[in-house]
Amino acid sequence: MSKDILFELNWATFCKRAIVDTDTKLISLIDITPSIQLDISLPKGLPDVIPIQLGNFSSVFFFCKKQDQLLTAISETLSVYIQLSNVKSSSIVKSSSIEQLELSIDENEDSTFFIVNIEDLFIPASVKEDELSNELLIIVELEEFEIARLTLPVKINFLRSQDENKT
């Protein structure tokens, strides 16, 4: 039997940076990112699978209390997982630094947000292909029940030298 969830996801997005004004509690989202697209030049002699750095970015989740819980204070520990989908192998990218996040909404507030900063994320890529299409997933759970999922499409084009294309 699962616990009653007193809040729900209103929206979520990826961006390059999120800035919070501590006085007003307003958030500025800098360079909202609908996808990641990279063109990577490949030198000769690489192994079949190489790590590709996706860079640094943030994911922002905005949660609201459910209508029948507006006067209730909420404090929950959420588990956050980062993983890839559509990968031929079972490689999972997971950062232990963001596994647990606290979600708190005071009784006199109706919403809150939290930010997951993602730094130096690498994904494995097979250089035998001309491109890699994948999705980066941020999954948020409360007591093993998924309450939010944010998806970022990732496309990497591998550029080869003219000599290598002829062989």
VMD Tcl script that builds the backbone (N, CA, C; Angstrom):
set m [mol new atoms 501]
animate dup $m
set s [atomselect $m all]
$s set {name element resname resid chain x y z} {
  {N N MET 1 A 0.849 -1.183 0.000}
  {CA C MET 1 A 0.000 0.000 0.000}
  {C C MET 1 A 0.888 1.238 0.000}
  {N N SER 2 A 0.620 2.165 -0.907}
  {CA C SER 2 A 1.475 3.337 -1.018}
  {C C SER 2 A 0.923 4.510 -0.211}
  {N N LYS 3 A 1.796 5.402 0.100}
  {CA C LYS 3 A 1.492 6.597 0.869}
  {C C LYS 3 A 0.747 7.608 -0.008}
  {N N ASP 4 A -0.165 8.384 0.575}
  {CA C ASP 4 A -0.836 9.446 -0.175}
  {C C ASP 4 A 0.179 10.536 -0.494}
  {N N ILE 5 A 0.209 10.947 -1.742}
  {CA C ILE 5 A 1.118 12.010 -2.158}
  {C C ILE 5 A 0.362 13.325 -2.108}
  {N N LEU 6 A 0.886 14.279 -1.356}
  {CA C LEU 6 A 0.193 15.527 -1.076}
  {C C LEU 6 A 0.518 16.642 -2.065}
  {N N PHE 7 A 1.378 16.373 -3.035}
  {CA C PHE 7 A 1.812 17.385 -3.994}
  {C C PHE 7 A 1.933 16.752 -5.368}
  {N N GLU 8 A 2.090 17.594 -6.396}
  {CA C GLU 8 A 2.226 17.089 -7.756}
  {C C GLU 8 A 3.158 17.988 -8.561}
  {N N LEU 9 A 3.729 17.408 -9.587}
  {CA C LEU 9 A 4.611 18.159 -10.467}
  {C C LEU 9 A 3.775 19.105 -11.309}
  {N N ASN 10 A 4.154 20.383 -11.337}
  {CA C ASN 10 A 3.483 21.366 -12.189}
  {C C ASN 10 A 4.228 21.494 -13.510}
  {N N TRP 11 A 5.551 21.651 -13.445}
  {CA C TRP 11 A 6.380 21.676 -14.645}
  {C C TRP 11 A 7.823 21.355 -14.281}
  {N N ALA 12 A 8.609 21.029 -15.329}
  {CA C ALA 12 A 10.038 20.761 -15.164}
  {C C ALA 12 A 10.731 21.103 -16.474}
  {N N THR 13 A 11.992 21.518 -16.387}
  {CA C THR 13 A 12.740 21.853 -17.595}
  {C C THR 13 A 14.240 21.714 -17.344}
  {N N PHE 14 A 14.973 21.606 -18.448}
  {CA C PHE 14 A 16.428 21.655 -18.408}
  {C C PHE 14 A 16.871 23.058 -18.805}
  {N N CYS 15 A 17.953 23.532 -18.215}
  {CA C CYS 15 A 18.523 24.826 -18.589}
  {C C CYS 15 A 20.022 24.810 -18.306}
  {N N LYS 16 A 20.715 25.799 -18.831}
  {CA C LYS 16 A 22.155 25.906 -18.572}
  {C C LYS 16 A 22.425 26.284 -17.124}
  {N N ARG 17 A 21.553 27.133 -16.556}
  {CA C ARG 17 A 21.770 27.591 -15.191}
  {C C ARG 17 A 20.447 28.095 -14.625}
  {N N ALA 18 A 20.247 27.884 -13.342}
  {CA C ALA 18 A 19.077 28.401 -12.632}
  {C C ALA 18 A 19.585 29.269 -11.480}
  {N N ILE 19 A 19.050 30.489 -11.397}
  {CA C ILE 19 A 19.471 31.432 -10.357}
  {C C ILE 19 A 18.271 31.713 -9.464}
  {N N VAL 20 A 18.466 31.562 -8.153}
  {CA C VAL 20 A 17.396 31.791 -7.194}
  {C C VAL 20 A 17.676 33.080 -6.433}
  {N N ASP 21 A 16.689 33.980 -6.406}
  {CA C ASP 21 A 16.776 35.190 -5.591}
  {C C ASP 21 A 16.331 34.813 -4.180}
  {N N THR 22 A 17.242 34.845 -3.235}
  {CA C THR 22 A 16.936 34.385 -1.878}
  {C C THR 22 A 15.925 35.281 -1.164}
  {N N ASP 23 A 15.838 36.561 -1.543}
  {CA C ASP 23 A 14.873 37.466 -0.905}
  {C C ASP 23 A 13.447 37.221 -1.384}
  {N N THR 24 A 13.273 37.100 -2.698}
  {CA C THR 24 A 11.923 36.967 -3.263}
  {C C THR 24 A 11.527 35.521 -3.533}
  {N N LYS 25 A 12.497 34.619 -3.513}
  {CA C LYS 25 A 12.299 33.205 -3.859}
  {C C LYS 25 A 11.873 33.019 -5.318}
  {N N LEU 26 A 12.196 34.000 -6.156}
  {CA C LEU 26 A 11.942 33.875 -7.587}
  {C C LEU 26 A 13.136 33.187 -8.234}
  {N N ILE 27 A 12.875 32.494 -9.331}
  {CA C ILE 27 A 13.923 31.748 -10.018}
  {C C ILE 27 A 14.038 32.257 -11.450}
  {N N SER 28 A 15.277 32.411 -11.907}
  {CA C SER 28 A 15.551 32.767 -13.297}
  {C C SER 28 A 16.175 31.562 -13.978}
  {N N LEU 29 A 15.607 31.184 -15.117}
  {CA C LEU 29 A 16.128 30.057 -15.887}
  {C C LEU 29 A 16.928 30.618 -17.052}
  {N N ILE 30 A 18.201 30.291 -17.110}
  {CA C ILE 30 A 19.099 30.807 -18.134}
  {C C ILE 30 A 19.296 29.740 -19.208}
  {N N ASP 31 A 18.994 30.095 -20.451}
  {CA C ASP 31 A 19.169 29.210 -21.605}
  {C C ASP 31 A 18.459 27.873 -21.422}
  {N N ILE 32 A 17.134 27.898 -21.467}
  {CA C ILE 32 A 16.360 26.650 -21.420}
  {C C ILE 32 A 16.813 25.762 -22.575}
  {N N THR 33 A 17.021 24.498 -22.279}
  {CA C THR 33 A 17.631 23.562 -23.216}
  {C C THR 33 A 16.637 22.471 -23.603}
  {N N PRO 34 A 16.074 22.522 -24.818}
  {CA C PRO 34 A 15.133 21.471 -25.223}
  {C C PRO 34 A 15.814 20.172 -25.641}
  {N N SER 35 A 17.101 20.253 -26.013}
  {CA C SER 35 A 17.851 19.059 -26.417}
  {C C SER 35 A 19.336 19.392 -26.425}
  {N N ILE 36 A 20.142 18.341 -26.524}
  {CA C ILE 36 A 21.581 18.510 -26.692}
  {C C ILE 36 A 21.946 17.932 -28.052}
  {N N GLN 37 A 22.618 18.738 -28.875}
  {CA C GLN 37 A 23.104 18.280 -30.169}
  {C C GLN 37 A 24.575 18.636 -30.272}
  {N N LEU 38 A 25.398 17.628 -30.531}
  {CA C LEU 38 A 26.840 17.818 -30.612}
  {C C LEU 38 A 27.370 17.238 -31.918}
  {N N ASP 39 A 28.322 17.934 -32.521}
  {CA C ASP 39 A 29.099 17.410 -33.639}
  {C C ASP 39 A 30.512 17.196 -33.117}
  {N N ILE 40 A 30.998 15.969 -33.209}
  {CA C ILE 40 A 32.306 15.634 -32.654}
  {C C ILE 40 A 33.193 15.073 -33.750}
  {N N SER 41 A 34.338 15.710 -33.945}
  {CA C SER 41 A 35.338 15.211 -34.894}
  {C C SER 41 A 36.103 14.074 -34.241}
  {N N LEU 42 A 36.195 12.972 -34.980}
  {CA C LEU 42 A 36.867 11.788 -34.438}
  {C C LEU 42 A 38.240 11.611 -35.079}
  {N N PRO 43 A 39.287 11.587 -34.288}
  {CA C PRO 43 A 40.600 11.242 -34.840}
  {C C PRO 43 A 40.663 9.732 -35.087}
  {N N LYS 44 A 41.624 9.314 -35.856}
  {CA C LYS 44 A 41.807 7.882 -36.122}
  {C C LYS 44 A 42.350 7.190 -34.873}
  {N N GLY 45 A 42.104 5.884 -34.790}
  {CA C GLY 45 A 42.718 5.073 -33.753}
  {C C GLY 45 A 42.021 5.093 -32.403}
  {N N LEU 46 A 40.773 5.489 -32.353}
  {CA C LEU 46 A 40.038 5.492 -31.085}
  {C C LEU 46 A 39.515 4.089 -30.774}
  {N N PRO 47 A 39.307 3.786 -29.500}
  {CA C PRO 47 A 38.640 2.520 -29.172}
  {C C PRO 47 A 37.190 2.556 -29.669}
  {N N ASP 48 A 36.539 1.403 -29.680}
  {CA C ASP 48 A 35.166 1.319 -30.201}
  {C C ASP 48 A 34.161 2.132 -29.395}
  {N N VAL 49 A 34.367 2.237 -28.083}
  {CA C VAL 49 A 33.463 2.998 -27.222}
  {C C VAL 49 A 34.277 4.050 -26.489}
  {N N ILE 50 A 33.783 5.294 -26.557}
  {CA C ILE 50 A 34.475 6.395 -25.885}
  {C C ILE 50 A 33.479 7.165 -25.015}
  {N N PRO 51 A 33.970 7.838 -23.972}
  {CA C PRO 51 A 33.077 8.691 -23.176}
  {C C PRO 51 A 32.906 10.050 -23.849}
  {N N ILE 52 A 31.681 10.534 -23.895}
  {CA C ILE 52 A 31.372 11.846 -24.460}
  {C C ILE 52 A 30.851 12.725 -23.330}
  {N N GLN 53 A 31.459 13.901 -23.161}
  {CA C GLN 53 A 31.005 14.807 -22.109}
  {C C GLN 53 A 29.855 15.657 -22.630}
  {N N LEU 54 A 28.743 15.634 -21.897}
  {CA C LEU 54 A 27.571 16.419 -22.280}
  {C C LEU 54 A 27.620 17.839 -21.730}
  {N N GLY 55 A 28.476 18.085 -20.764}
  {CA C GLY 55 A 28.583 19.430 -20.212}
  {C C GLY 55 A 27.857 19.561 -18.888}
  {N N ASN 56 A 27.702 20.797 -18.455}
  {CA C ASN 56 A 27.047 21.110 -17.189}
  {C C ASN 56 A 25.712 21.779 -17.463}
  {N N PHE 57 A 24.685 21.367 -16.739}
  {CA C PHE 57 A 23.373 21.986 -16.865}
  {C C PHE 57 A 22.560 21.670 -15.624}
  {N N SER 58 A 21.373 22.219 -15.572}
  {CA C SER 58 A 20.488 22.024 -14.419}
  {C C SER 58 A 19.137 21.516 -14.893}
  {N N SER 59 A 18.478 20.793 -14.026}
  {CA C SER 59 A 17.067 20.469 -14.255}
  {C C SER 59 A 16.294 21.071 -13.082}
  {N N VAL 60 A 15.188 21.721 -13.403}
  {CA C VAL 60 A 14.388 22.424 -12.407}
  {C C VAL 60 A 13.004 21.790 -12.372}
  {N N PHE 61 A 12.544 21.444 -11.170}
  {CA C PHE 61 A 11.226 20.837 -10.959}
  {C C PHE 61 A 10.394 21.779 -10.100}
  {N N PHE 62 A 9.174 22.069 -10.541}
  {CA C PHE 62 A 8.264 22.942 -9.789}
  {C C PHE 62 A 7.072 22.109 -9.317}
  {N N PHE 63 A 6.956 21.958 -8.000}
  {CA C PHE 63 A 5.888 21.155 -7.400}
  {C C PHE 63 A 4.870 22.052 -6.710}
  {N N CYS 64 A 3.599 21.663 -6.782}
  {CA C CYS 64 A 2.503 22.370 -6.116}
  {C C CYS 64 A 1.756 21.402 -5.212}
  {N N LYS 65 A 1.208 21.952 -4.130}
  {CA C LYS 65 A 0.347 21.131 -3.276}
  {C C LYS 65 A -0.936 20.792 -4.033}
  {N N LYS 66 A -1.493 19.647 -3.726}
  {CA C LYS 66 A -2.803 19.310 -4.267}
  {C C LYS 66 A -3.842 20.207 -3.600}
  {N N GLN 67 A -4.946 20.460 -4.279}
  {CA C GLN 67 A -5.950 21.418 -3.805}
  {C C GLN 67 A -6.457 21.129 -2.396}
  {N N ASP 68 A -6.603 19.880 -2.051}
  {CA C ASP 68 A -7.130 19.548 -0.723}
  {C C ASP 68 A -6.045 19.565 0.365}
  {N N GLN 69 A -4.827 19.990 0.009}
  {CA C GLN 69 A -3.717 20.009 0.969}
  {C C GLN 69 A -3.126 21.405 1.160}
  {N N LEU 70 A -3.846 22.454 0.770}
  {CA C LEU 70 A -3.272 23.799 0.761}
  {C C LEU 70 A -2.815 24.288 2.130}
  {N N LEU 71 A -3.414 23.834 3.219}
  {CA C LEU 71 A -3.029 24.289 4.551}
  {C C LEU 71 A -2.102 23.307 5.277}
  {N N THR 72 A -1.602 22.335 4.534}
  {CA C THR 72 A -0.748 21.302 5.112}
  {C C THR 72 A 0.720 21.606 4.843}
  {N N ALA 73 A 1.561 21.455 5.864}
  {CA C ALA 73 A 3.006 21.537 5.653}
  {C C ALA 73 A 3.481 20.195 5.096}
  {N N ILE 74 A 4.373 20.252 4.112}
  {CA C ILE 74 A 4.863 19.043 3.459}
  {C C ILE 74 A 6.381 18.997 3.566}
  {N N SER 75 A 6.892 17.862 3.987}
  {CA C SER 75 A 8.334 17.635 4.017}
  {C C SER 75 A 8.579 16.179 3.630}
  {N N GLU 76 A 9.237 15.979 2.511}
  {CA C GLU 76 A 9.488 14.632 2.003}
  {C C GLU 76 A 10.918 14.530 1.473}
  {N N THR 77 A 11.470 13.347 1.559}
  {CA C THR 77 A 12.763 13.061 0.951}
  {C C THR 77 A 12.502 12.360 -0.374}
  {N N LEU 78 A 13.026 12.946 -1.447}
  {CA C LEU 78 A 12.845 12.394 -2.781}
  {C C LEU 78 A 14.155 11.794 -3.275}
  {N N SER 79 A 14.046 10.696 -3.994}
  {CA C SER 79 A 15.212 10.080 -4.629}
  {C C SER 79 A 15.266 10.542 -6.073}
  {N N VAL 80 A 16.451 10.916 -6.521}
  {CA C VAL 80 A 16.633 11.413 -7.889}
  {C C VAL 80 A 17.655 10.523 -8.586}
  {N N TYR 81 A 17.299 10.058 -9.783}
  {CA C TYR 81 A 18.169 9.190 -10.567}
  {C C TYR 81 A 18.398 9.818 -11.935}
  {N N ILE 82 A 19.617 9.682 -12.419}
  {CA C ILE 82 A 19.958 10.105 -13.775}
  {C C ILE 82 A 20.294 8.840 -14.543}
  {N N GLN 83 A 19.641 8.668 -15.705}
  {CA C GLN 83 A 19.978 7.500 -16.513}
  {C C GLN 83 A 19.735 7.791 -17.976}
  {N N LEU 84 A 20.239 6.898 -18.804}
  {CA C LEU 84 A 20.068 7.001 -20.243}
  {C C LEU 84 A 19.063 5.967 -20.702}
  {N N SER 85 A 18.285 6.324 -21.712}
  {CA C SER 85 A 17.397 5.339 -22.327}
  {C C SER 85 A 17.882 5.092 -23.756}
  {N N ASN 86 A 17.400 4.034 -24.355}
  {CA C ASN 86 A 17.749 3.664 -25.729}
  {C C ASN 86 A 19.232 3.360 -25.914}
  {N N VAL 87 A 19.870 2.874 -24.874}
  {CA C VAL 87 A 21.271 2.504 -24.979}
  {C C VAL 87 A 21.319 1.008 -25.252}
  {N N LYS 88 A 22.141 0.588 -26.216}
  {CA C LYS 88 A 22.223 -0.826 -26.555}
  {C C LYS 88 A 22.742 -1.660 -25.386}
  {N N SER 89 A 23.668 -1.089 -24.638}
  {CA C SER 89 A 24.142 -1.799 -23.450}
  {C C SER 89 A 23.287 -1.364 -22.261}
  {N N SER 90 A 23.550 -1.924 -21.121}
  {CA C SER 90 A 22.763 -1.561 -19.934}
  {C C SER 90 A 23.476 -0.499 -19.104}
  {N N SER 91 A 24.254 0.357 -19.751}
  {CA C SER 91 A 24.977 1.401 -19.026}
  {C C SER 91 A 24.003 2.384 -18.393}
  {N N ILE 92 A 24.208 2.674 -17.128}
  {CA C ILE 92 A 23.372 3.631 -16.405}
  {C C ILE 92 A 24.294 4.684 -15.833}
  {N N VAL 93 A 23.927 5.937 -16.036}
  {CA C VAL 93 A 24.681 7.040 -15.466}
  {C C VAL 93 A 23.949 7.458 -14.203}
  {N N LYS 94 A 24.633 7.460 -13.088}
  {CA C LYS 94 A 23.981 7.796 -11.823}
  {C C LYS 94 A 24.967 8.568 -10.956}
  {N N SER 95 A 24.526 9.633 -10.368}
  {CA C SER 95 A 25.397 10.450 -9.532}
  {C C SER 95 A 24.959 10.347 -8.085}
  {N N SER 96 A 25.837 9.849 -7.243}
  {CA C SER 96 A 25.470 9.683 -5.838}
  {C C SER 96 A 25.336 11.014 -5.123}
  {N N SER 97 A 25.888 12.085 -5.685}
  {CA C SER 97 A 25.812 13.383 -5.019}
  {C C SER 97 A 24.405 13.964 -5.022}
  {N N ILE 98 A 23.499 13.439 -5.860}
  {CA C ILE 98 A 22.144 13.989 -5.903}
  {C C ILE 98 A 21.086 12.906 -5.704}
  {N N GLU 99 A 21.433 11.827 -5.063}
  {CA C GLU 99 A 20.467 10.742 -4.895}
  {C C GLU 99 A 19.274 11.132 -4.035}
  {N N GLN 100 A 19.483 11.951 -2.999}
  {CA C GLN 100 A 18.391 12.309 -2.090}
  {C C GLN 100 A 18.251 13.829 -2.036}
  {N N LEU 101 A 17.023 14.322 -2.223}
  {CA C LEU 101 A 16.743 15.753 -2.108}
  {C C LEU 101 A 15.536 15.947 -1.207}
  {N N GLU 102 A 15.576 17.022 -0.442}
  {CA C GLU 102 A 14.452 17.338 0.458}
  {C C GLU 102 A 13.478 18.269 -0.249}
  {N N LEU 103 A 12.210 17.915 -0.213}
  {CA C LEU 103 A 11.147 18.766 -0.732}
  {C C LEU 103 A 10.348 19.264 0.462}
  {N N SER 104 A 10.279 20.575 0.615}
  {CA C SER 104 A 9.532 21.162 1.737}
  {C C SER 104 A 8.633 22.279 1.218}
  {N N ILE 105 A 7.377 22.239 1.642}
  {CA C ILE 105 A 6.434 23.321 1.347}
  {C C ILE 105 A 5.761 23.683 2.660}
  {N N ASP 106 A 5.989 24.909 3.117}
  {CA C ASP 106 A 5.384 25.369 4.369}
  {C C ASP 106 A 3.865 25.427 4.246}
  {N N GLU 107 A 3.196 25.439 5.406}
  {CA C GLU 107 A 1.728 25.472 5.401}
  {C C GLU 107 A 1.174 26.748 4.779}
  {N N ASN 108 A 1.922 27.854 4.817}
  {CA C ASN 108 A 1.427 29.109 4.231}
  {C C ASN 108 A 1.890 29.304 2.784}
  {N N GLU 109 A 2.528 28.300 2.196}
  {CA C GLU 109 A 2.935 28.341 0.791}
  {C C GLU 109 A 2.190 27.254 0.023}
  {N N ASP 110 A 2.090 27.432 -1.290}
  {CA C ASP 110 A 1.393 26.408 -2.069}
  {C C ASP 110 A 2.285 25.687 -3.066}
  {N N SER 111 A 3.562 26.109 -3.167}
  {CA C SER 111 A 4.443 25.477 -4.153}
  {C C SER 111 A 5.904 25.664 -3.773}
  {N N THR 112 A 6.735 24.905 -4.434}
  {CA C THR 112 A 8.186 25.033 -4.287}
  {C C THR 112 A 8.848 24.422 -5.509}
  {N N PHE 113 A 10.110 24.658 -5.646}
  {CA C PHE 113 A 10.883 24.046 -6.717}
  {C C PHE 113 A 12.179 23.511 -6.144}
  {N N PHE 114 A 12.764 22.578 -6.857}
  {CA C PHE 114 A 14.128 22.202 -6.528}
  {C C PHE 114 A 14.922 22.032 -7.808}
  {N N ILE 115 A 16.215 22.215 -7.646}
  {CA C ILE 115 A 17.135 22.229 -8.779}
  {C C ILE 115 A 18.106 21.063 -8.629}
  {N N VAL 116 A 18.275 20.329 -9.701}
  {CA C VAL 116 A 19.279 19.267 -9.752}
  {C C VAL 116 A 20.368 19.755 -10.692}
  {N N ASN 117 A 21.538 20.049 -10.134}
  {CA C ASN 117 A 22.679 20.474 -10.947}
  {C C ASN 117 A 23.427 19.243 -11.439}
  {N N ILE 118 A 23.666 19.212 -12.729}
  {CA C ILE 118 A 24.330 18.076 -13.358}
  {C C ILE 118 A 25.654 18.578 -13.911}
  {N N GLU 119 A 26.744 18.060 -13.360}
  {CA C GLU 119 A 28.070 18.537 -13.740}
  {C C GLU 119 A 28.923 17.395 -14.259}
  {N N ASP 120 A 29.659 17.691 -15.303}
  {CA C ASP 120 A 30.628 16.750 -15.878}
  {C C ASP 120 A 30.016 15.383 -16.166}
  {N N LEU 121 A 28.869 15.392 -16.817}
  {CA C LEU 121 A 28.201 14.144 -17.148}
  {C C LEU 121 A 28.776 13.568 -18.433}
  {N N PHE 122 A 29.193 12.317 -18.378}
  {CA C PHE 122 A 29.712 11.612 -19.537}
  {C C PHE 122 A 28.767 10.471 -19.887}
  {N N ILE 123 A 28.616 10.213 -21.188}
  {CA C ILE 123 A 27.862 9.048 -21.624}
  {C C ILE 123 A 28.768 8.196 -22.514}
  {N N PRO 124 A 28.590 6.875 -22.497}
  {CA C PRO 124 A 29.374 6.025 -23.384}
  {C C PRO 124 A 28.814 6.082 -24.805}
  {N N ALA 125 A 29.697 6.139 -25.798}
  {CA C ALA 125 A 29.247 6.216 -27.189}
  {C C ALA 125 A 30.088 5.291 -28.052}
  {N N SER 126 A 29.420 4.538 -28.906}
  {CA C SER 126 A 30.102 3.677 -29.868}
  {C C SER 126 A 30.477 4.519 -31.081}
  {N N VAL 127 A 31.765 4.566 -31.404}
  {CA C VAL 127 A 32.214 5.364 -32.543}
  {C C VAL 127 A 32.113 4.593 -33.860}
  {N N LYS 128 A 31.591 3.368 -33.804}
  {CA C LYS 128 A 31.372 2.608 -35.034}
  {C C LYS 128 A 30.181 3.175 -35.817}
  {N N GLU 129 A 29.286 3.876 -35.131}
  {CA C GLU 129 A 28.105 4.461 -35.764}
  {C C GLU 129 A 28.421 5.889 -36.224}
  {N N ASP 130 A 27.579 6.420 -37.118}
  {CA C ASP 130 A 27.750 7.806 -37.561}
  {C C ASP 130 A 27.103 8.787 -36.596}
  {N N GLU 131 A 26.125 8.297 -35.832}
  {CA C GLU 131 A 25.460 9.179 -34.872}
  {C C GLU 131 A 24.951 8.370 -33.689}
  {N N LEU 132 A 24.715 9.081 -32.613}
  {CA C LEU 132 A 24.145 8.491 -31.410}
  {C C LEU 132 A 22.907 9.300 -31.052}
  {N N SER 133 A 21.775 8.635 -30.979}
  {CA C SER 133 A 20.548 9.275 -30.510}
  {C C SER 133 A 20.153 8.603 -29.223}
  {N N ASN 134 A 19.899 9.408 -28.209}
  {CA C ASN 134 A 19.647 8.889 -26.886}
  {C C ASN 134 A 18.751 9.855 -26.136}
  {N N GLU 135 A 18.369 9.490 -24.937}
  {CA C GLU 135 A 17.622 10.388 -24.063}
  {C C GLU 135 A 18.227 10.326 -22.676}
  {N N LEU 136 A 18.437 11.485 -22.096}
  {CA C LEU 136 A 18.862 11.577 -20.716}
  {C C LEU 136 A 17.599 11.736 -19.874}
  {N N LEU 137 A 17.453 10.890 -18.865}
  {CA C LEU 137 A 16.261 10.922 -18.012}
  {C C LEU 137 A 16.641 11.344 -16.602}
  {N N ILE 138 A 15.850 12.229 -16.034}
  {CA C ILE 138 A 15.932 12.540 -14.615}
  {C C ILE 138 A 14.632 12.002 -14.025}
  {N N ILE 139 A 14.743 11.045 -13.131}
  {CA C ILE 139 A 13.577 10.394 -12.543}
  {C C ILE 139 A 13.541 10.730 -11.058}
  {N N VAL 140 A 12.387 11.208 -10.599}
  {CA C VAL 140 A 12.203 11.572 -9.193}
  {C C VAL 140 A 11.204 10.595 -8.588}
  {N N GLU 141 A 11.583 10.011 -7.450}
  {CA C GLU 141 A 10.722 9.030 -6.776}
  {C C GLU 141 A 10.480 9.431 -5.330}
  {N N LEU 142 A 9.315 9.079 -4.852}
  {CA C LEU 142 A 8.968 9.173 -3.437}
  {C C LEU 142 A 8.639 7.759 -2.992}
  {N N GLU 143 A 9.447 7.225 -2.097}
  {CA C GLU 143 A 9.275 5.856 -1.606}
  {C C GLU 143 A 9.082 4.864 -2.750}
  {N N GLU 144 A 9.977 4.919 -3.733}
  {CA C GLU 144 A 10.019 4.013 -4.888}
  {C C GLU 144 A 8.832 4.179 -5.846}
  {N N PHE 145 A 8.043 5.237 -5.685}
  {CA C PHE 145 A 6.956 5.535 -6.610}
  {C C PHE 145 A 7.383 6.730 -7.448}
  {N N GLU 146 A 7.413 6.561 -8.773}
  {CA C GLU 146 A 7.849 7.646 -9.645}
  {C C GLU 146 A 6.822 8.776 -9.641}
  {N N ILE 147 A 7.284 9.991 -9.303}
  {CA C ILE 147 A 6.383 11.147 -9.277}
  {C C ILE 147 A 6.729 12.179 -10.345}
  {N N ALA 148 A 7.911 12.061 -10.954}
  {CA C ALA 148 A 8.289 13.003 -12.013}
  {C C ALA 148 A 9.354 12.376 -12.889}
  {N N ARG 149 A 9.296 12.744 -14.171}
  {CA C ARG 149 A 10.296 12.281 -15.139}
  {C C ARG 149 A 10.526 13.418 -16.123}
  {N N LEU 150 A 11.783 13.745 -16.320}
  {CA C LEU 150 A 12.162 14.794 -17.256}
  {C C LEU 150 A 13.101 14.175 -18.282}
  {N N THR 151 A 12.806 14.409 -19.562}
  {CA C THR 151 A 13.551 13.780 -20.648}
  {C C THR 151 A 14.258 14.837 -21.483}
  {N N LEU 152 A 15.532 14.604 -21.767}
  {CA C LEU 152 A 16.316 15.493 -22.613}
  {C C LEU 152 A 16.878 14.683 -23.786}
  {N N PRO 153 A 16.390 14.943 -25.022}
  {CA C PRO 153 A 16.952 14.234 -26.171}
  {C C PRO 153 A 18.421 14.620 -26.384}
  {N N VAL 154 A 19.236 13.617 -26.723}
  {CA C VAL 154 A 20.661 13.824 -26.977}
  {C C VAL 154 A 20.968 13.245 -28.349}
  {N N LYS 155 A 21.575 14.060 -29.214}
  {CA C LYS 155 A 21.998 13.575 -30.530}
  {C C LYS 155 A 23.444 14.000 -30.748}
  {N N ILE 156 A 24.284 13.010 -31.058}
  {CA C ILE 156 A 25.700 13.267 -31.304}
  {C C ILE 156 A 26.025 12.774 -32.710}
  {N N ASN 157 A 26.544 13.676 -33.540}
  {CA C ASN 157 A 27.008 13.322 -34.878}
  {C C ASN 157 A 28.517 13.158 -34.826}
  {N N PHE 158 A 29.010 12.036 -35.330}
  {CA C PHE 158 A 30.437 11.784 -35.370}
  {C C PHE 158 A 30.962 12.171 -36.748}
  {N N LEU 159 A 31.864 13.129 -36.784}
  {CA C LEU 159 A 32.444 13.611 -38.029}
  {C C LEU 159 A 33.779 12.906 -38.236}
  {N N ARG 160 A 33.929 12.306 -39.402}
  {CA C ARG 160 A 35.150 11.564 -39.702}
  {C C ARG 160 A 35.939 12.304 -40.781}
  {N N SER 161 A 37.231 12.076 -40.803}
  {CA C SER 161 A 38.056 12.697 -41.841}
  {C C SER 161 A 37.694 12.092 -43.193}
  {N N GLN 162 A 37.965 12.814 -44.272}
  {CA C GLN 162 A 37.647 12.338 -45.623}
  {C C GLN 162 A 38.362 11.013 -45.929}
  {N N ASP 163 A 39.596 10.861 -45.467}
  {CA C ASP 163 A 40.355 9.623 -45.697}
  {C C ASP 163 A 39.650 8.421 -45.060}
  {N N GLU 164 A 39.120 8.622 -43.871}
  {CA C GLU 164 A 38.462 7.521 -43.163}
  {C C GLU 164 A 37.142 7.157 -43.827}
  {N N ASN 165 A 36.432 8.131 -44.404}
  {CA C ASN 165 A 35.159 7.859 -45.068}
  {C C ASN 165 A 35.337 7.017 -46.327}
  {N N LYS 166 A 36.485 7.098 -46.973}
  {CA C LYS 166 A 36.736 6.355 -48.218}
  {C C LYS 166 A 37.014 4.889 -47.980}
  {N N THR 167 A 37.414 4.531 -46.736}
  {CA C THR 167 A 37.766 3.130 -46.485}
  {C C THR 167 A 36.571 2.313 -46.074}
}
mol reanalyze $m
mol bondsrecalc $m
mol representation Tube
mol addrep $m
